[in-house]
């Protein structure tokens, strides 16, 4: 008497997964075509943007109450400082050129695999 072969569980799982994937893709495609989905997505995006703006305002108020600069103020100060440093560098190079002094060369970092400052 011959025993019927057992079905392959992996093949059954692959078939089930393929059917589930096709059903999900068709349902998702139909849902994304609807106008309601677009409006809901737009509403969620607008709510997230409002929440982010409210968080920024709250942080600005909290930093102002603590007498600390906000991120935008620190960025402005950093940009101004960079411009000042560029001006000083330009003035220094002009003075050195008039005095006939060669500009100093900065030492180049060593090309090793060890980070600088580590004890070898």
N, C-alpha and C positions, 0 to 999 in steps of 0.2 A: 504494500500500500504506500503510495507516494504522498509525502507531506508537502502541502502547498508552500511556496516560498513566502517568507515574511516580507511585508512591505518595508521599503527603505525609509526610516524615520527622517533622515536628512533630506531626502527628496520631498517628503510630505511637508517638512518645514519650509523648504525653498519655494514650493508651490504656494503654500499659505502666505508666505512673506511677499511673493510676487503679486498675489491677488490683493493683499492689504495695501501694498504700495500703489497699485493702479487705482484702487478705490479712493485712496487718500489724495492722489494727484488729481483725479477728476473732480472730487469734492472741493479741493483747494482751488483749482482753476475756476470752477463755477463761482465760488465764493468771491474770489478776487475780481471777477468781472462785474460784480454788482456795485451799484453806486453807494449802497449803504456801507460796504467795506471801506471804500475810499474815504467817505465822510468820517467813519469811526477812526480810521487811521490818522486822518488829518486832525480830528479832535484830540486824539491821544498825543500827537506831536505838539499841538498847541498847548495842551495842559503841561507837558513836560517842559516846554520852553518857559511858560509862566512860572512854574515851580523853580526852575533854575534862576530866573531873574529875581524872584522873591528871595531865594537863598543868597544871591549876590548882594542884594540890598540889605538883608539882615546881617551879613558878614561885615559889610561896610559900616553899618551903624554900630555893631559890636566893636569893631576896631577903632572907630572914632571915639566911642565911649571910653575905651582903654587907652586913648591917646597914642595909637599905633597907626602907621601908614597902611593904606590898602594896597592890594597887589598892583593896581594901575598907577598909584603914586610911586611905588618902588620901581616899576618899569620906567616911568618918566624920569626919575632920578638917575637910574642906570643909564638911560640914553643920553641925558645931559652930561653925566660924568664921562661917558665914552667920547662925546664931542670935545670936552675939555681936554681929555688925555691926548686926543689926536692933535689938537691945537698946540699943546705943550710939546709934543713930539716934533711937530713941524717947526716950531720956534727953535727948539734945541738943535735940530739938524741944520737949520740956517745959520745959527751962531757957530756951530762946529765947522761948517763949511767956510765961513768968513775967517775963522781963526786958523784954518788949515789943518784941523785935527780930523783924522780919519774916524769914521763912526765905529763904535765898538760893536764887535760881532758877538752875538749871544752864543754861548756854548750849546752845541746840539746834543740832544739826549743820546745816551748810549743805546745801541740796538741789541738789547739782551732780552731774555725771557723773564728775567727777574724784575719785579716792580721796583721803582726807585725808593731808596730808604730802607730796604729790607737787608737784614744782616745775613751775609753769606758765610 
